[in-house]
Amino acid sequence: MGFIGQYILALLVVGLMLFGLYSVVRALGRGRLVSSTDRRLITVVESTFLAQNTTLHVVKAGERYYMLGGGSGHVNTLAEIPAEQVEPWLREQRNLFLKQLRKPQS
């Protein structure tokens, strides 16, 4: 196997390792979401990046859910989200996470 073959093999191994780490981080993040939303007074339920320095968050405070926009040093409340829209999604995420935990490892 020449230099090019070893280089491609090394890139493939690094790619597989990065994908494995990405999968572990996503699973741990989902587990954190599932376990923390019922026990804490304030929880970030979901976050997504919209643009550089601009993020959208769904936050649970007490029994209410809020959509917050954040960016470059400020946070704004955009809307209150009815619990009927968020809690079914949380239950679905919790069930998916528990199903993954119970899945037999091959």
Secondary structure as UniProt FT lines:
FT   HELIX           3..36
FT   TURN            37..39
FT   STRAND          42..51
FT   TURN            52..53
FT   STRAND          54..61
FT   TURN            62..63
FT   STRAND          64..71
FT   TURN            72..73
FT   STRAND          74..81
FT   HELIX           83..102
//
